[in-house]
C-alpha cells in the first residue's frame, strides 16, 4: 500500500510540473524591427536573420545587439534581456549623416535617443571687394567648433583652413575674415564642417578688385548723327561694367547710357549714336566696373555736320 502511494505521488509531481512549466527559466523572446526593414540582426556578433524577426530562447542578462543595412550606419547597443518578451527597434540613418545612439530600456523596449550633427553657413556679401572683410556665420549642432575651409584661386587652390570658430550655447557661430589686399579676383567657396567632419555645408562668393578697366574709341572726332563704337577690357573680376556719358546740355551731370555684361574674355563693346540735335562740344564716356573698384574714360569732340 505504501508503495502504491509513493508511485501516485511521483506521477502527481510530474503532471504538475508539465502543466506549469511553459518556458525554461532564464530565457527571453526578442522581437526585432527597424526602419527601413530588412536590416541584418547580429546578437553577440552572431547573425540572426533580418528585420522584422522574432528570436526565442535567448539567455537573460547582458548581450550586444547590432543592426546592419547597406547604405546606412550600423546601429549598436548593449542590452539586458529580461525573461518574457521584449521589443528592440532602431531608426537607421543614411551614411550621409552621423547618428549617435544612446539606447535605454523601458518596460522591455529599447528607446533610441538620436543626436544628428548639423552645420549651416552663410556669407555677409555675395561679392567681396579686395581690401574689405567677409563675415561667415551659421549654426551647428552636435559639435563645439566649426572648421572653415576656403577654396579659390592662388594659394587657396587646394583649400586652406582659415578658422575654427566656437559654437555658442544657442548653436550659432560667426567668423570675420580679413585677408587684406593679398587676394586674387575670382570665384571662391567656403565649406563648413563639424569637428569630426561628418557633415558639411558650402557657400559661394566672388572677389573683385585689384585689376583695371579700360575704354577706347576708334576716333576722337564725331559728327551729329554719327554712331561711335567704344570697347575695352575689365580685369577686376567684376561681371559687368557701367557706361556714363557727360558733356554739354542734358549731359552736364552725366547720364548712364548702358550696363553691359562682360564677354568670356573680359572684353566689352558698345555703340552709341549721337542725335542730329545733340549739342556740339566735348563728350566724355566713363566706364566703371560693377563694384566701382576701377574706372577709365575717353573724350571725343562732337561737331555739326554742316
C-alpha positions, 0 to 999 in steps of 0.5 A: 500500500505504501508503495502504491502511494509513493508511485501516485505521488511521483506521477502527481509531481510530474503532471504538475510540473508539465502543466506549469512549466511553459518556458525554461527559466532564464530565457527571453523572446526578442522581437526585432524591427527597424526602419527601413526593414530588412536590416541584418540582426547580429546578437553577440556578433552572431547573425540572426536573420533580418528585420522584422524577426522574432528570436526565442530562447535567448539567455537573460542578462547582458548581450550586444545587439547590432543592426546592419543595412547597406547604405546606412550606419550600423546601429549598436547597443548593449542590452539586458534581456529580461525573461518574457518578451521584449521589443528592440527597434532602431531608426537607421540613418543614411551614411550621409549623416552621423547618428549617435545612439544612446539606447535605454530600456523601458518596460522591455523596449529599447528607446533610441535617443538620436543626436544628428550633427548639423552645420549651416553657413552663410556669407555677409556679401555675395561679392567681396571687394579686395581690401574689405572683410567677409563675415561667415556665420551659421549654426551647428549642432552636435559639435563645439567648433566649426572648421572653415575651409576656403577654396579659390584661386592662388594659394587657396587652390587646394583649400586652406583652413582659415578658422575654427570658430566656437559654437555658442550655447544657442548653436550659432557661430560667426567668423570675420575674415580679413585677408587684406589686399593679398587676394586674387579676383575670382570665384571662391567657396567656403565649406563648413564642417563639424569637428569630426567632419561628418557633415558639411555645408558650402557657400559661394562668393566672388572677389573683385578688385585689384585689376583695371578697366579700360575704354577706347574709341576708334576716333576722337572726332564725331559728327551729329548723327554719327554712331561711335563704337567704344570697347575695352577690357575689365580685369577686376573680376567684376561681371559687368561694367557701367557706361556714363556719358557727360558733356554739354546740355542734358549731359552736364551731370552725366547720364548712364547710357548702358550696363553691359555684361562682360564677354568670356574674355573680359572684353566689352563693346558698345555703340552709341549714336549721337542725335542730329540735335545733340549739342556740339562740344566735348563728350566724355564716356566713363566706364566703371566696373560693377563694384566701382573698384576701377574706372577709365574714360575717353573724350571725343569732340562732337561737331555739326555736320554742316 
